[in-house]
Amino acid sequence: MMGVPIAGPCNVFCDNEAAMNNSSIPKSTLKHKHNSIAYHKVRESAVAGILRVGYIHSFNNLVVMLTKPLTRAKIHEFCEQILC
């Protein structure tokens, strides 16, 4: 869309095993329509090879730095990962 070539699938990591299973197991059922629409799009993209969904534990997930209170040491650890 922006003229940047994409070489291979995009990696999507979630720290919720249920979300990962719902996006990768076609037989899983969803109760809410808005979740169903979003997961169907993710499932289609995964089957088409556009993205890969994987699990990452919360302690290793860099996004946690923006959403949860952390110790100073953990913030520094995440910052080092981003800068390296």
C-alpha positions as CSV (number, residue, x, y, z in Angstrom):
1,M,0.0,0.0,0.0
2,M,2.8,2.4,0.8
3,G,5.2,1.0,-1.8
4,V,7.3,-1.0,0.7
5,P,8.0,-4.5,-0.5
6,I,7.1,-7.3,1.9
7,A,9.2,-10.4,1.9
8,G,7.3,-13.1,3.6
9,P,4.6,-13.3,6.2
10,C,4.2,-10.9,9.1
11,N,4.7,-12.2,12.6
12,V,1.9,-11.5,15.1
13,F,2.6,-12.4,18.7
14,C,-0.1,-12.6,21.4
15,D,0.2,-13.3,25.1
16,N,-3.2,-14.9,25.3
17,E,-3.2,-18.6,24.4
18,A,-7.0,-18.5,23.8
19,A,-6.6,-15.7,21.2
20,M,-3.8,-17.6,19.5
21,N,-5.8,-20.8,19.4
22,N,-8.9,-19.1,18.1
23,S,-6.9,-17.6,15.2
24,S,-5.2,-20.8,14.2
25,I,-7.8,-23.5,14.9
26,P,-10.7,-23.3,12.3
27,K,-13.2,-25.3,14.4
28,S,-13.0,-22.9,17.4
29,T,-16.2,-20.9,18.1
30,L,-16.6,-17.3,19.0
31,K,-19.5,-15.8,21.0
32,H,-19.4,-12.1,19.9
33,K,-19.9,-10.9,16.3
34,H,-17.1,-8.3,16.4
35,N,-14.7,-10.9,17.6
36,S,-15.9,-13.3,15.0
37,I,-15.3,-10.8,12.2
38,A,-11.8,-10.0,13.4
39,Y,-10.7,-13.6,13.9
40,H,-12.1,-14.6,10.5
41,K,-9.8,-12.0,8.9
42,V,-6.8,-13.2,10.9
43,R,-7.6,-16.8,10.0
44,E,-7.9,-16.0,6.3
45,S,-4.6,-14.1,6.5
46,A,-2.9,-17.0,8.3
47,V,-4.1,-19.5,5.7
48,A,-3.1,-17.3,2.9
49,G,0.4,-17.0,4.3
50,I,0.2,-13.3,4.9
51,L,0.8,-13.6,8.7
52,R,1.9,-16.1,11.3
53,V,0.4,-16.1,14.8
54,G,2.5,-17.1,17.7
55,Y,2.5,-17.1,21.5
56,I,4.8,-14.9,23.6
57,H,4.7,-14.8,27.4
58,S,3.8,-11.5,28.9
59,F,7.2,-11.2,30.6
60,N,8.9,-11.1,27.2
61,N,6.3,-9.0,25.3
62,L,7.6,-5.5,24.6
63,V,4.0,-4.1,24.4
64,V,3.6,-4.8,28.1
65,M,5.9,-1.8,28.6
66,L,3.1,0.4,27.3
67,T,0.1,-1.2,29.1
68,K,1.2,-2.4,32.6
69,P,3.2,-1.0,35.5
70,L,6.7,-2.4,35.5
71,T,9.8,-2.2,37.7
72,R,12.6,0.1,36.6
73,A,14.8,-3.0,35.8
74,K,12.2,-4.5,33.5
75,I,11.7,-1.2,31.7
76,H,15.5,-0.9,31.1
77,E,15.5,-4.5,29.9
78,F,12.8,-3.8,27.3
79,C,14.5,-0.5,26.2
80,E,17.7,-2.4,25.6
81,Q,15.9,-4.9,23.4
82,I,14.4,-2.1,21.4
83,L,17.6,-0.2,20.9
84,C,19.8,-3.3,20.0
